[in-house]
């Protein structure tokens, strides 16, 4: 558990640094271990991007089964070509079946991938 929290913090710091050096509005999906991890990653990313999170309450959003209609709303806004936010989605299983999001520029895998 401690290792996962450290990895979460390291990934959030690295991704935030990468976005700060390239494009902080580049649409990004972060695949996490489970729903709780997706929430921890959302919090870590919000902390590392506090300036944009204060400006846009939905800069980083979690989209998992627990969110229901709210999560589907975040996903719909993420997919909307005219919407600037949300920029980063954290998820676990919900998006693994695929999602139509042509503006996605970054995909981050922070979970075990099996064949």
N, C-alpha and C positions, 0 to 999 in steps of 0.2 A: 504494500500500500504506500509506504514511504517512497519507494522507487518510482511508482507511478506519479505521485505528486511532484517529485523532482523532475521527472521527464516532462510532465505537463508544463511546468514552469519553464523548462529549457526550450521546449517547442514553441511556447507562446512568445518567449523573448526572441528566439531566432526568427519566427515568422513575422513578428512585428518589426524587427530590424530590417528584414528583407523588404517588407512593404514600404517602410520609411525610405529605403534606398531606391525603390522603383516606382510604385504607384499605390498609394494608401487607399485608393478606391477600386483596386483590382478585385473583382468578385472571387471569393475563395471559399471552398468547402473543406472542413476539417472533419475527417472520420475518426471517431473516438471509440474507446473500448466498450462503453455502455452509456446509458442515459445519464447516470450520475457523473461519469467522467466528462461527458459532453457539457454538463453544467459547470464543472470545475474548469474546463478549458475556456468556456465562455467568460467566466469571471476573470481568469488569468489574462485573456486577450483584452478584455475591457480595461483591466488595470494597466496593461502595457500601452494602451491606446486611449488613455483617459481624456486627452484633449478632444479627440473625435467622438468618444463615447458621451462626453458632456454635450457636445454640439448635436449629436444624433443618438437619441436613446436606443435606436435599433441598429447601431453600427455593427454589433456582434449579436447574433441571435442563436438560440438553441432550437433545433427542429427535431423533435423526437416524438414518439407516440404519446408521451405524457402531456405534451402541449395541445394535442387535439386541434381544434379549429384555430387557435392562436398560432400554433406552429405552421399549419397550412397557410395561414395568412402571411406569415414571414416568408415562407417558401414562394408564395405567389408574388410578393413584392420583390424578392430576390430575382425571380425570373423576368420580371417586367423590365423591358429594355429602356423605359423612360425613368425608372426609379434609381436614384443614387444609392439608397440603402434599403435593406441591410447589405453590408459589404461582405461580412464573414458569417457563414453558418457553421455551427458545430452540430454534429449528428452522430448517431450510433448505427442502428440498423435501418432506419426509415428510408434513407436515400440509396441504399446499396442495390436496389432493383433498378436504379436509373432514374434520371430526372432530366427534363428538357430545359437546360439553362445555357443557352448559346454564349452568354457573356462570361462564363466561368474562365478565369485565367490561371487559377492555382488550385490544385487538389493536394491535400495534406493527409497522409495516412499515419495515424498514431494508434494503430491497433494491429493485431496479428492478422495477416492475410493468408487464407488457406485456398487450396485449389478446389 
